[in-house]
């Protein structure tokens, strides 16, 4: 049975990257919507919530999906597999907490299991690298975690707010800022925001219908 899937994140490049990652599994996964800052508008079996520059699984974004009557199951796709986050998210009604270190085939297998009614929680990947997907700033050499911090800076968040949003320590946030700034060629927060605005780090607001695009 083909799984009807909505991919949800505030950045179009992120949802398109995930769609490309899953494109070779069209017999198993029908991507119904790619949503950036807009609610799911069609019935789907699973909403895949990517946490890049968004609230974590225990935040409002996932809660809204859980209470959306068009969404049957909610899966969080993240690099933060921490017990506190996982427990809070599953308690709210999410069906799975999946690591971004999963390969495309492993991700599809997990989605199949979720669709069949299983509850799937990835093990903590530690410092394992992100496998697939895309993010703003990748072409400029930013890692996914550096890009997330830059995205949150561009949104106007303080270091403390970034740490809370991304579930990072303050020291980790500062480390990503330093390494990101070097790659961006900036030395101040103001210049980092300007760089971010020029390089696609502002959240998008768009719904893409993959079926209509291919028609």
N, C-alpha and C positions, 0 to 999 in steps of 0.2 A: 504494500500500500504506500502510495506517495504521501509524504508529509508536507502539509501546507505550512510554510514558514514565513514569518515577518522578522526582518533584522532591524534592530532599533539602536540608534546612537545619535548624538547631536551633530556628528560630522559626516557629510556625504562621502568623503574619501574613505572613511572607516567602513561604512555599510557597503559601499561598492567593493572594497577590498575583500570583505567577507563573502560577498556574493560571488566574486571571481574565484575565491578559494573553494567554494562549494559547487562551482559550475560543472565540474566533471561528474557530479553525482545527480544529474537532472532526473534520472529514473527513480531516485529515492527522495529527493528534496525538490519541491516546487516552491521557489521563492516568490511569494505573493506580493510583498511590499518591502521597500527599503525606506525606513522612516527616520527623518532627522527633525527632532523637536516637534513632531506632530503625532497624534495618537493613531494607533492601529485602527483602520476603518473597514476591514474585511474579516470574515471569520477565518481564523488560522488555528492549526493544531498546536503550534509552538511559536512563541515570541522569544527570539534570541536577543538578549539585552547585553550589549557590549559596554563595559564600564569605562572606556576611554574618556577621560575628562568629564565624567558624569558622577553622580552619587553612586556609592557602592550598592551591593545587593540589598542592604537593609534600609535603603533610602526611598525617597518618594517616587523615583522613576520606576523601580520594580513594583512598588506598591500599586501604582496606577495601572500597570499591566495586569497585575494579579486581579484587580477589581474590574478590568475591562471584560464585559460579557462576550466579546468577540474572540477573546484569547482563551484557549483551552488549557495550555500549560505555559509556564514561564521558566526559561533557562537563563542563568547568569553566566556570562562569558568574560573571564577576568584573569588577572595575574595575582590577585590577592585571595589566596585560599587560606584564610585565617579562621580558626574555630568560632570566634565571636561573630564574625560576619556571616559565616555559613549558618550557624545556629539561628541567628536572627532572621535571616532570609528564608530558610526552610520553614521556620515557625510561622512566618507570614503567609506561606502558601506556595512558594516557588518549588519547582520540581527537581531542579538540578543546579549545581554550582560547578562549572567546567573551566579548566585551566586553558589559557592561551598557548600553552606549550603542546597541546594535542595536535597531531597531524590532521589533515583534512579527513582521512579515512577514519581516524579515531573519533573525531568530532561527529562524523555522520553516524558511526556505530552508537555513540552516546545518545544522539538525538533519536535514533531508532528505539533504543531502550527506554528513553523517556516517553516516547509516543506509546509504547507498550505498557506504560504504567509504572515503570521502575523509577526509583529515586537515585540519582547519580551524583556523587560528590568526588571530584578529583582530589588526589593527594597533593599536598603542598609541593610545588615544583622547585622551591628554593630559588636559586639564581639561574635556573635553566632558561635558555633564550626563547623568545617568542618565535613560533614556527611560521605562522601565516598572517594573512590580513594586510592592512595598509594603514597609514596614519599621515597627517600633515607633517611636512618637514623631512620626510624620509629621503627624498631626493637630495636634500641639503646635508644629509649625513646624521640627522638626529635619530637616536634610538627611540623605541616606542615610549619608554619611561621618560626620557628627556622631553620628547614631544608632548606628552601629557602635561608635564609641569609647565612647559611654555604655553600650552593651550590655556591652562588655568591662570597663568600670569596675564595672558592676553584678555581673559575674561575679567581681570581686575581683582583676583583673589590675593590675599596676603599669604606669606609663607605658612603661617599657622593654619589658615583656612585651606591651603593646598594640602598640608599634611593630613588634615581631617578628611577632606574630600577623597584623596587618593590613598588613604590609610598608610601613610608613610611617616617616618620619624622626621623631625625638623632637620636633623643632620643629613638625612637622605635627600630631602628637598633641596637643601643648600648645595649638596654635591651635584645633583642633577642640574641645578641652575648654573653652577660654575662650568661644568662640562658642556652644557648646552650653549651658554654664552660664547665659549671659545669657538664652537662650530659655527655659530651665527655671526661672529665677528662684532659683537656688541659688548658694552661694558656697563650699561645701566639698565634699570628696569624700564624706564621710559623708552629707551631705544629698543629694548626687547619687545615691548608692546607694539611699537611701530613696525618692527620686523615681522612680528606675528600677524598683524593686520595685512601686511603685504604678501604673506606667504600662506594664506588659507587657514589661519588659526581662529577665525571667528566662527562660532557655531552656525550651522546652516538651518534653514527651515524649509524642508522640501519633502514631498512624498513621491517616490519613483515607482512606477508600475512596470515591472520587468516584462509582463506578458504583452502590454501594449507597445513596449519598445520593440519587441521582436515581431509584432504583427505586421 
